[in-house]
Every structure is written in structure tokens, then in C-alpha cells.
Amino acid sequence: MSEYIVEMKHITKRFPGIVANDDVSLSIKKGEIFALLGENGAGKSTLMSMLFGMYEPDEGEIWIRGKKEEISSPSYATKLNIGMVHQHFKLVENYSITENIILGLPSRDKRLGFLPYVDVKKAEQKVAQLSERYGLEVNPKDIIENVGISVQQRVEILKMLYREAEILIFDEPTAVLTPQEISFLLEIIRGLRDKGKTIILITHKLEEIKQVADRCAILNRGKLIDVLDVAETSTKTMANLMVGREVNFTVEKAEPKFGNTVLEVQNLTVKNRDGFSVVKNVSFSVRGGEVFAIAGVAGNGQVEIADAIAGLMKIADGKVILNGKDISGESIRKRCLDGISYIPENRQDVGLVMDFSLENNLVLKTYNNARFSRKGILRAKEIRANGEELIKKYDIRSGQGCQTIVRSMSGGNQQKAIIGREIELNSALMIFVQPTRGLDIGAIENIHKQIIAERDAGKAILLISLELDEIMNCADTIGVIYNGEIQKIADAKELSTNQVGEFMMGVKHEK
């Protein structure tokens, strides 16, 4: 019997225009947390999708528990006790948690001894037992659309456990979680390992790997670079191997040269659907050549401020003034034309049309410009040329280049597409909401450089991030928000990380 529960031998997978995996061999031990580390588009998810039966390798073999297997479908992978939590959850929003967990499973219950039926109450009891056993607190009767992201992720994990999975694959599990939710999830992953599960963790977050993983395989552009013992390897070494060059963890920037005020937010109040004030009488301004960062724990109103400025949420009270003009009542389109670029928090629902091609997504805001249309007819060659320019400039990796359907791209490359499109608008005000969420360390370094380059070109930058390191590295001025109210606005040099953290938790400082 092999000491390895999973062996992938000389795996190669090709798509049109790209080799996603190039002769990759991995061996994973039972009961370990094995991390797959690599840049966006390095081939991590593709490799694990073959283990889960979503793709079949063009070359190579997969062995499970010492036996060669041809994993032709996810249902066959499930029979081998393999489960996968995808980066973008596979849930039916108007179904209950229990209904989502049992969806697709054959009915084992019989009425009158021969009529198959689904005993939902029995399933709810089993879900409740599993959630208690593994520390995955959920209400089995809750409807998916009424619960938060972290609860949805627990549901995906419970789907695997309900199917008695022993090999659990997590694809970028922390990409959409807050820092508090990330800590909770990492504890769950450790607990699953301690209960005998084998965990495969696809990620590009080095600190998370250091916290939980036993071993780590590093992929770069489809090739296996090395397999390392995590405890004996520094994050810097991992980063350099992953990106293929020396990575700079600090943001280099010159002293700011502030220009005229570009954005003024005056006594802004925003209400949610229930009429509750989530932004309360907020005022601040952003100058040209300035990165103004709003720091805060998730859910304290910072995203609603950005949405109100961009026109995605109605303003209940107050004003938004852009270059001296009150734009509070303008449409989203008009605000864009007035000079606002917006990188939203939710890239899939707000930032992209998922079933459009990459080249069409890159002209969503400029398709009616003279370059891309004439007398109402789109100029396909110019749209294609623009796509090719931005793919190269922003290192957007996609299987079929400009013609790639955006839904098929990795989350990190979807984010690069939005950032490239918005920067190219050359707007006076650029709003970045969680700009590096889901990006690898090399891409994060590049995005930070781009933010500073836009600031140095005289643009006003509003940065909203849950990453305190990102705030401290990039900001010239920091505003800290708590419970919908600005607690403090100060020069970034005057605030320590600890002070910002205290303001984020609502601690009042004596003046």
C-alpha cells in the first residue's frame, strides 16, 4: 500500500492557446495539509479540477490510495471520497442549506417500502450533527440568499462532509472572506486535518500557508517548480519561487505632490434596503496626487461610501462633489463620463459581464467612443487590438486571449481585467475597493505600483481595503471608519498600525 493517498504522475493539460499543466507530478500523504501555491493562472485550479473529475488530463495518470483511477466526472470523484470547495460557490440561492447539501444525491429513503422520497427532516438532523461535530455552525433551514459569504462557505464544506469525503480540496477559500472569517476558516481546516481528513489548499496567500500547511508545491506558468517543507521555508523564498523573480514586499513611493481638491464628500448619509443608516454624516475630501484610504473592519459602511460616490447606491442626505460639480443626482453613466473610475468589491456581479468575451469586457465603458464604433456600428478590429494591448500591459492570462469568455478565467485575472479597463479611462478620480482581493503576491506588487503611478500622475485615489498592510503601505491620508462614522482622518505618517487598528474597533482616543 502506497504511503500517499493521492499521486498525480506526469500530468499535462492543454487548452486552446495555452498549456495549463506541463508534466506535473505530485504525491500527497494521508492526513496532511498540502498547499498548491502559484500566481493567478499558474495552473493550480486546473490541476485540482482534474483530481475532482471536471477535466481529464491529456497525458499522465492519477492514483488514489495506490490504485490507478480514471476520474471522468465529479460524481466518480465523490465515490472515491474526494470533495472540492470551488472559489466561486456552487449553490442555489433560493434553496435551503439542507436542500443545497443533498442536491444531486440519490434518495435512500422509501415510502411504503418501495417509493423513493427525500426525507428533508432527516437530512436536516444529519446536517445539524455534522455542523456541530466539525465546528461549522449553520441553521439547516436557512435560505442561501439570506446568509453571508462565510456561512455559504461552511455549506460548501458540509456538502463534502455529508458525502463522506476524505480528500478535501479548497480552491482559494479565503478570497472573499474578512480577516476574522479567515482566522475561523483556518481553524476549521486544522480541525478537519486533526480528524483524519487530507486537505489540499489552493492559494497564493503566503501567510495562510505558513499558518496551516505541512508541505507546499509551487507552480509557475503550469510547471512544478518545487515541493517544500513549509516549516523550513520563508515566505520570501516561496514568493520568489512563485513569481520567478525577487519580490518587493514594501511599496516604494516618492513624497506626494498634492493638487486641487478633486472629490468632496459632504455630510453623506446612506441607508440600506431596510432604511437603516449604514453611512452616517461622513465628510472628507481627496486631492489630486493623493491616496486617501478608508480603513475599517468589513461591514462598517466603507463599501457603501464608494457605491454612493459611484452612483450604485442612492444618497439619503449630503452631497458628492467632483471637480467642483455636484454629481449627487447623476446617473452612473454620467458620473463615469465626468471622470470616475471604479474597481468594485464584487467583481463578478458589478465589474464584469461574465458571459461576454474578455475583449468586450475591456470596452464596456468606452464602446461608443470614436475608436470603437462608427455610426452605431462596433469596430471589431479596434476592439480586438485594444484587448490585445491591455492583456499585454496588465498581464491578463486567459486561455483564448481576447476571445476568452470571462467566466472561464481565474478570479485574479478577472480582477486584472477590471483594473486595466478602469485605469485606461484616465479618470480624475479612481476608486479602488479591495483592489488586490484574490491576487497573488506578484500581481499585488504590480497593482500597488499602478496605484502609486496614477497618484504621481496627479489622479485622486480613493482606496478602500480590509488589508491594513495595504492601507499603511499605499496611503498618504487615512480615514478610519467604525459603525458608519469616520473616527479619525490623519496623515498616514502620523498613525501607527496599532492606532489605526484601535480606531477600527471603535476605541476613542483623548484629544
N, C-alpha and C positions, 0 to 999 in steps of 0.2 A: 504494500500500500504506500502510495506517494505521501511524503510529508506535506505536500502542497494540495490545497483544496481546489485552487484554480491555476491552470497552466495555459498560457497563450503562447503558441510557438510559431515564430516567423510570420506574423500576421501582416498582410498587406491589403489595403482597401483603397480603391481608386474611384473618384467621381470625375465627371467631365471637366477637364482643365486642371485637376489637382490630384495629388497623391496624399490622401488624408493620413494614412498609416503606412510606413515604409519598413517592412521586415522587423516588426516589433515582437520581442519575446519577454514575457513576464511570468513570474511564479509567485503565488500569494499563499501564505500559510494560514491554516485554520486558526481562528481566534485572534487575528491581528487587525490593526487599523493600518491599511495600506493606502497611501496618498498618491494620486496622479497629479503632478504639478506641470504646468506649462502655460504659455501665452494663450490669449484668445485665438482660436483657430489652429492650435498645435496638434489637434487630433485626439484629445482626451475623451471627449464625449462620444466620438465615432467609435473608438476602441471599445468603450463600455457598452455602447449600443449593440455591438456585435455579440458581446457576452450575454446581453439581455434578449437577443434574437430579433432586434429591429432591423439589422443588416446582416448579411452573410459575408465573410471575408472572401476576397478574390484569391488569396493564397494563404496558406498556413492552417494550423489546427488548434482546436480548443479542447482541453482536457479538464474534466470536472471529477474530483475525488479519484484520480488515477485512471479514469476511463475517457476515451476519445468520444466527443459528442458533436453532432451537427445541430446547432441550435437554430432552428428555422423560423421560430416565432416566439413572441413573449410568453404565450401560453405554454410552450415547451420549456422555456426558461423557468417558468413558475413551477412546473413539475419537477425541475431539478433543484427546487428551493432557492431560486435566485430572484431577488426583487430589486426594483430601481425607483428611486425618487428623482423625477426629472426636474431640471432647472425651472421650467415653466409647468406648473402643476396641471395634471390631467383630471380635473374634477368637473362634475355637472353642477352648476351653481344653484339651480332650484331643487336639487335633491338634498335629502338629509345627510348627515355624516355617515350614518349606518348604511343608507342606500348606496352612497358612493363606494363604501368599503366592500360591499357584497356584489356590486355591479359586475356582471360578466361571469360570476361563479355559477356552476350548475346547482340546481336545487337538490338538497339531500333529504328534504322533508316530504312526507307523503300524507295526504288526507284520504281517509278510508282505506289506507294501506297501499294505494296504488296511484292516486292522483298527485303529481308533484305540485308543490306550492312553496312560496317563500315565507318562512316564519320570521317576520321582521322583529318581533319582540324578543325572540330567542337570540337573534343576531345582535340586537341592542345590548342584551346582557353580556354576550361574549365580548363586544367592543368595550363595554364598561370595565370588564375584568382585565382585558389586555391593557387598556389605558392606565389602570391603577397599577398593574404589575410592572410596567415599564416607565412609569412617571410621565405619561403623555396625557395630561388632563384634558378631556373633551366631554361635551354633553352629546351623547349619541343621537339625540333628537334634533339638534340644531341644524338649520338650513345653511348650506355652504356660503351663500351670498351674504349671510348675516354675521359671519365670523371673520376675524382678522387673518392676515397672512401667516402668522406663526401657528395659529390653530389649523389652517389649511395644510401646513407642512406636517403637523402631527398626524393629520388624517392620512396623508400620503404614506407616512411611516407605518401607521396602523394597518393600511391596506396590505403592506408587505408582511407584517407580523400575523395578520389574520390568515394569510395564505401560507403561513409557517415557513417563511423564507429564512435561510441560514446564512446566505451570502447577500449582503445589503449594499447596494450601490447608491451613493449620494452624489448627484450632479450639481455642483455649485450650490450647496444647500443654504449658504448664508448670504447669497447675493442680494436678497430683498428683505433681510432682517435688520432690526435695530441692534445696537451693541448689547443691550440687555437680553434680547431674544437669542443672539448668537451664543452668549455665555450659557444660556439654558440648553440650547441645542447641543453644544459640545459636551455638556454633562450627560445628556441623553445618549449621545454616541458612545461615550466611555462606558455608560451603564449597559448598553447593548453588547459591547465587547466583553464586559465582565460576566455577562450571562451566556457567553459562548458563541456569539454571532461573529462572523467575519465581515469587516467593514471595508469597503473601497470608497475612498473620498476623492472626488474630482474637484480640484480647486486651484486657485492661483494665489491664495492668501497665505503668505509665509508664516505669520504668527499663529494662525489656526493649526497649521501643520505641526509647528513646534509644540503646541499645547497638547495635541491628541494623538498624532500618528506615530507608529513604530518604525515603518520604513517608507521611503518615498522614491517613486520613479519620476524622472524628469524627461519630458518630451519637448522637442523643438522642431517645428515645421514637419511633424509626422514621424520624426526619427527618435528612437530612445537614446538619450544622452548618457544616463547613469541611473543606478539604483543605490540609494544611500540610507545609512542608518541615521534617523532624524536626530537622535540624542547627541550624535558625534559631529553634526554638520551645522554650521552657522547659517542664519538666514541670508547673509550677504553672498555666501558661496552658492546657495540654492538659487538666489536671484540671478547671479551672473551666468550660471549654467542654463537657467530657463530662458533668458533673453539672448544669450550668446555674446554678451559684452559686459563691461563694467557698468553697474547701475549706481546712479547717484540718488541717495535717499533724501537729500535736502534740496530745497528749491533755491536756485541762485537768482537773485534779483537786485537790480540797482535801486537807489533811493527813488521814491515816486516823485513825479512832477505833475502836481495837481493842476487841472484846468478849471473851466467853468462848471457850475453845477448842471448835470445832465438830468438827474432824476430827483424829484422831491415827492416824498410821501407825507401827506399832512393829515394827522388825526384819523388815520384809516381804521375803520371797523368793518369786519366781515363776519357774516353769520352763515352757519351751516344749514342743511336742509330742514333741521328741526327748529330753526330760528334762534339757536344758541350762538352767542358771540364767541368766535374762535380767535379773532384778532380784535384787540381792544385799544382803540385810540393810539395807534402806533404812528410815530413820526420819525423820519430820518431822511438824509439826502446822500446822493452819490455823485462825486465829481468825475470829470474826465481824467483818465490816468490814475484811477483809484480802484482797488479791490476792496469793496465793502462786504464783509462776510457776516452772515447771521448764524450764530451758534445756538444750538438748543437740542434737548432730548426730543426724539420723534413725537409728533402729535401735539406740539405746543403752539402751532399756528404759523410756523415759518413757511410751509408749503402753500398755505392759503394766501399769505402775503404775495408770494411770487405769482400765484394764479390770478389774484386780483389785479396786479400790475399788468399782466399779460392779457387780461380780459376773459379768462376762463371761469372766474367767479365774479358775481355781482358785488359791488361796493355798497354796504349798508349806510355808511357815513364816511365823510372825509374826501380827500382829493388825491389823484395821481397826476403829477405834472412832469412832462417830458420836454426838455429844452424850452421851458417857459410856457408850454401849451398844456391846458387842462385836457387830458385824454380820458377822464373818468367814465364818460358815457360812450366812448368809441367802441366799434366792433374789434374783434381780434385781428381781422384782416387790415383794418385801418391802422391799428397800433403797430402792426408789422411794417407797414409802409412808412409809418412815421419814424421808425428806427429802433425796433425792439427785436432782438434775437432771444429765443427761449429754448433751453435744454430742459425738458420736463423731468419730473421724478419718475413718472410711469411711461417708459419709452414705447411700450407696445400699444397702449390704449390711446395715448395722446401724441407721441412723437412720430409714429410711422403708420403707413397703411401696409399691414403685414402681408397681404397677398399681391401687392404691387412689386415690380422689379426694383432692384437697387437703383438703377439709373432714374426711374420715375420718382422714387422717394427723394432723390437728391435734388429734384427741381420742383418739389411740392409748393414752394413759396415763390418760385421765380418762373414757372412755366409760361406765364403771359408776358414775360419780357421779350423785347425785340429779338434777342439772340435765339430764343427757344420757340417762338411762334410768329407766324406772319399771317395777318388777316384771319386770325382764329384757327389756323392750321398748325399743329405742332411740327417742329423741325426735328425729325428723329435723329439725323446725323449729329446735330449740335447737342442734343440731349445725351447721346452716346458719348460724344467727345468730352462733355462736362463730367459724365460719370467716370470715365477713364482717368481724367485729371485728378478728381477727388479721391478715387481709390488709391492712386499712387501717392498723393500728397499726404493722406491721413492713414495710410497703411491699413485699408479696409480689406480684410481677407474673405473671399467668397468663392464658392466652387465654380461658378459660371460667369465670373466677372460682373459686368454691368447688368446682365440679364438674369442674375440670381434673384429668385424670389426671397424677399427679406425674411419671411417666416423661417426659411431653412438655415439662416445664418446664426452663428453663436450670439448670445446676448451681448458680449463685449464688442463684437463687430457691428451689431445694430447700433450700439451707443456711439461708436466711432463715426458711423454714417450721419447720425443726428448732429453731432458736434461739428463735423466737417461742413455740413449743409448750413448750420446756423452761423458759424464763423465767416463763411464765404458771403453772407448777406452784408457784411461790413457795417453792421448797425452801430449807432452811437451808444446804445445800452445793450449789454449782454447779460442775460440772467442764466446762471448755471445752477440747477438744482440736482444735487447728488451726481455731479458730472463723472465721477470715477467709479460709481457703483457697478460692480460686475467686471471691472477691468483688471488686467494683470499689472504687475509692478512696472514693466517697461512702458505699457500704454499709459499708466498713471503718470509716470515721469514726463511723457510727451504731452499729455493734456495740461499738466501744470505749467510746462514751458509755454504752451499755446495761450493759456490764460494770462501769464505774465507778459507775453509778447503783445497781446491785444491791449493790455493795460499800458504798456510802454508806447503803443501807437496812439494813445490818447482816448481809448474807449473807457466808458464807465462799466465796471464789472460788479454785478450783484451775485455773490456766491453763497449758496445755502447748502450746508453739508452736515451730516451726522458724524463725520470723521474729524475729531478735534485736531489731530495732527495736520490734516489738510487745511483747516482753518488757520492754525498757527503758522504754517509754512507759507501760505499764499496771501493772507490778508494784510492790508495796510491799516484798515479800520475794522473793529469788531463790534457788532451789536449782539447782545445776548438776550434771548427771548425765553420767557417762562410763563406758562399759562396764558398765552396770547398777548402778553405785555412785554415791552422792552425794559429789561432790568438795568442795562448799562450800555453806553456807547463810549468807546475809548480808542486811542491809537493802539495798534496791535503791540507795539513795543512796551507799552505801559502795563500790559496784562500778562500774567503767567498762566500756564496751563491749568494750574490748581485754582487760580482765581476764576478763570472762565468756567471751569467745572462747577465751582460753588454757585456762581450766578445761574448756571443752567439748572441747578437743583432748587433755585428759589431762595438761596441764602442772601439775606440783606446785609450789606456792609455799611458800617458807620462812615459818614462823610467827614 
